[in-house]
Amino acid sequence: MSFPHINFKFTNTSTDEGLQDLIEQKLHSLDKYLGESTVLCDVEFEKMTAQQHGDIFRVETNLTVDGKLYRADASMENFEKAIDEVRDELDKELRRASGKRETLFKRGGRKIKEMLRFGQ
């Protein structure tokens, strides 16, 4: 399965095709956790204003997988670093959810086997 269409929003910054390509490339590595799920993805790029010094760039991602929302945001000194941080957060959340799902499946199988073994 290929990663779904990503909805982009730009706040206080111009539309940048390079950023769109970069985020698509980074998020495609999350395909291994998605499988054949229904996936919606929204990404917001924002340049924070009124900082004391330097520019602060923020990236926020909302990834909905089969109705469950995974959200990550990061504020860094450039968009590329913020994108890397967001990708790492989503990877961590999806990996954890996948592990929980597998554990529950195994626990259920053990319970069924136990019931069949002892005739309950």
N, C-alpha and C positions, 0 to 999 in steps of 0.2 A: 504494500500500500504506500502511496506517496503522501506526503504531508499535505494537508488541505490548504485551501486559499487562506491567506492571512490578510486581515483588515488592518490597515495602517491609519494612524492619526498623528498629525504633526502640530505641535503647539509651540508658538514663538520660534519656529525654525522653518526652513524651506524644505520642500519635498526633495529627498536625496535618493536616487536610484541605487547608489552604492550601499547605503544603509539597508535598503530593502533587500538587496541581494545577500548582504552579509547576515542579516537576521534569518532569512530563509535557509541559508546554508547551515547556520548554527542550529536551528530548530529541527532540521531534517535528521540530525543525529538522535533525536528523541523518538524516531519511528519504532525502534525496537520495543518501546514500552506501550505503544498505542495499539498495535495489532489491527484488527478489523473494526475499530471503534468509530463512533460518530464524533468528530472532532471539530471544534470551532476555535479560532485563534484571533485575538485582538492585540495589537501592539501599538503603544503610544510613545512617541518620541517628544521630549520636551526640553527646551533650553530654559533653565531657571533664571529669572531676572532678579535684579536688585541684590546681588551678592557683594560682599565687602571687597573681595579680590578674586579675579579669575572667573571663568565660566564654569558652571555646573550643569551637566547634562544628565537627564533622567530618562530611563526606559522602563516602561511598565508593560507587563504581558499578562493577559488573562487567557488561559487555555482550558477549555471545557471539553472533557472526555466523558462521553456517555452520561451527561448531566452533572458530573462532578467537576467543580471548579478548582483549578490550580492557578495560583496567582504568584507572581514574582515581580519585584521592582528593584531598581538599583540607581543610585546617583553617583556619578564619577566625574572626573575631569574631561573625559571625552566619551563619545557614544560607543566606540569599540570596546572599551573596558566595561562599560555598563552592560552591553550586550553579552559579553562573556560571563559577567556576574549573574545576569538573569538566566542564562542558559544553565549555569551550574545549579542555581536554586531550583529550577524546574526539573532538572535531572534528579536531584536529591529527592524532591517530593514524589516524582513518578516512580522512582526506584523503591521508595519506602512503601507506597501504595501497592505496588506490584508484589512486594514481599509479604505484605499483610494478606493480600488476596490468596497467594499461594499457601500461606500458613493456615488460613481458614478452610481452604479446600482440603488440605491434608488432614486437618483435625476432624472435619466432617467424615472423610473416608475412614479414618481410624475408628470413629464412633460407630459407623455402620458395620464395619468388620467385627467390632466387639459385640454388637447386638446380634449379629448372625452367628457368631461363635458360641455365645452362651444362650441363645434362644430367647432373648427378651424382646 
